[in-house]
Amino acid sequence: MTATVLDDPGVTAGVGRTALLVAHARALEARRPDALAVDRFAEHFVRADPGCTDWPLHPDEVAPGDPLWGRLASYFALRTRVLDAHLLTAVRAGVRQVVLLGAGLDSRAYRLPWPPGTTVWELDRPEVLAFKQRVLDELTAVPSACRRTVPVDLREPWPEALTEAGLDPRLPVAWLAEGLFLYLPAEAEQQVVEALDTLSAPGSTLAYEVKLGLEAATVRASPVYSEARNRIGVDLLALFAAGRRPDTAARLGSLGWSVSVRTPFDHGAGLPRAPRPEPDDALAANRWVTCVKGR
């Protein structure tokens, strides 16, 4: 990769660096013969940042039981698989507008088999989208849908920018907030939900991830958190939004959405290498929520 890619600050620190953490998990997964999900672009994003040069890029380099590149990485792989399926179910039902909120280094616009006529909008901070675009340009990658990027901070007003980029609120939308709400203040999370509801015609879908409440001290001492902090400088506990979280599922229900709340362990049952519950588990409070707006 060229120096222009390496110098970008968008993914070198803070929440932006978590995008590299997730991309690295997908890169490791793509090399496994029994992969839960395959993202052939993920490795290129990781290689483009000099802060990741000592991160292992092959499963053979990962020690058994490694809490970071084993357990947490398999969690992200499972999440990728489940949310891929959610979006593809929506488009198979006829939805042709897909919006990725806090898209990060997500490559779904390139790697998923979108039906003709599908448009994928990616919303994230300008620096993150710029880093991503430079890597994709060097690969001469071609999206499998009409892809439109919307450089915005989701803590600020964003619906107008999305509609100006072509979203039609009269038609259903498949929304994805993968990991986004973990890092947004409660008020910002509520604002995002209210805004996307106003842009969602009946038949729209939404998938997002949340944590239920503040975790106990024994959970916060989990090796998943400490290893991410000590080995790669990603302090997840410091990045997670502080304070009491809103009941977004209940709010969506009051707005006419049917809501399903499940644990990662529910989705991973029967799948090889999917994470299983552990004592003082850093994944136990995580919930994956899927919703459909009523007609």
Sequence and secondary structure as in RCSB ss.txt:
>XXXX:A:sequence
MTATVLDDPGVTAGVGRTALLVAHARALEARRPDALAVDRFAEHFVRADPGCTDWPLHPDEVAPGDPLWGRLASY
FALRTRVLDAHLLTAVRAGVRQVVLLGAGLDSRAYRLPWPPGTTVWELDRPEVLAFKQRVLDELTAVPSACRRTV
PVDLREPWPEALTEAGLDPRLPVAWLAEGLFLYLPAEAEQQVVEALDTLSAPGSTLAYEVKLGLEAATVRASPVY
SEARNRIGVDLLALFAAGRRPDTAARLGSLGWSVSVRTPFDHGAGLPRAPRPEPDDALAANRWVTCVKGR
>XXXX:A:secstr
  HHHHT  TTSSHHHHHHHHHHHHHHHHHTSTT S   TTHHHHHHTSGGGTTS  SGGGS TT IIIIIIHHH
HHHHHHHHHHHHHHHHHTT  EEEEET TT  HHHHS   TT EEEEEE HHHHHHHHHHHHHTT   SSEEEEE
E  TTS  HHHHHHTT  TTS  EEEESSGGGTS HHHHHHHHHHHHHT  TT EEEEEEE S   HHHHT HHH
HHHHHHH   HHHHS  S    HHHHHHHTTEEEEEE HHHHHTT TT     TT TTTTEEEEEEEE  
